[in-house]
Amino acid sequence: MISSLPVEIIKLFQLQIHTGTAMAKEYARFPERYHPFAIEEYVGLIVDYHENLNPNIIVERFVSSAPDSMVIAPRWGIKNYEFVAKVEKRLLERDTWQGKI
């Protein structure tokens, strides 16, 4: 759907649960209601998404990170540039690119 909209730039963010928020309280009570992605799982999702996304749409960001002291889940422990490198590697491994499908 997004590929058909008059969109020039998008930003994607993984779910992060931060301390001191209503979501943190909900997560503590009902963790089964949430699915914080593991790194490799989210990398796969991003690559799948890129394959289906109109190549004319600029992806400005696809990961974000709060200070480690604020994050309850997921606790990946990597820098944003390390995540980007994982996405780039997976794109090469799969011989794929934005808009391939």
N, C-alpha and C positions, 0 to 999 in steps of 0.2 A: 504494500500500500504506500509506504513512504516513497518508494521509487517513482510513483506516479504523481506525487504532489509537487507543487512549485517550491521545492526546498533546495537551498544552495549549500547549506552547512548543517551537519548534525553533530551532536555530542552524545556518546553512550557512556553509561556509568554502571558498574556492578553494584549490587546491593551491599551496603556496609551498615552494620548495626553499631551505633555509637553509644558510649556511656552517657547516662543522664537523660536519655530520650524516652518517649512513650514506647517507641519500638523496642528499646532495650528491655523495658519492663515486660512487654508482651512476649518477647523472645525468651526471657527467663521463665515465664509461666508456661509457654506453649512452643518450645523449640521445634516441634514437629510441623508447625505451620510455616516454617521458613526453610529456604534452601539456599544458603550461602554457597556460591560456586567454589569448587576447588580451582586452583590456577589452571591446570590443563583442561578442565572442563569449560572454563570461561574462554580460554584461548580458542578452543574448538567452536564455541558459539560465535565468537567474533569472526572467525574465518568463514563459517557458514553464512553469517549475515553479510559479510563483504561480497561473497560470491553472488548474492541475490540483489545487491544494492546497485542502483543506477551509478555508473562510473562518473557521471557529471556532478554527483553530490560529494562534497568534501567532508571527510570524517575528521573533525578537529581533535577529537579525543575519544578513547574507548575504555579508559580506566582512570580511576581517581584514587587517591589515598589520603586519608586523614592522618594526623599524628598518631603514632603507634599507641600512645597512652589513651587515646579516645576509642580505639577500635575493639569491639567485642568479637565480631565475626564479619567476614573471614579474616584470619590473621595470616596473610600470605608471607609477610616478611621480605618482600622484594620491592625495589624501586620501580617507578613507572617506566623508565627506560629499559629495565630488564624485562618487564612485561612486553613492551613493544618488540624487543628482540625475539621473544618467544613467538609472537604473532608472525613476525617476518619470516622466521625459520619455518613455521608451520605452513605458511603460504608457499614457500619454496618447495617444501617436502611434498605438498599436494599438487604442485604445479598449477596453482590457481591464482586468481586476482579479483579485484572488485569488478563486479558486473559480468563475470564469466557465465553465469547461468541466466 
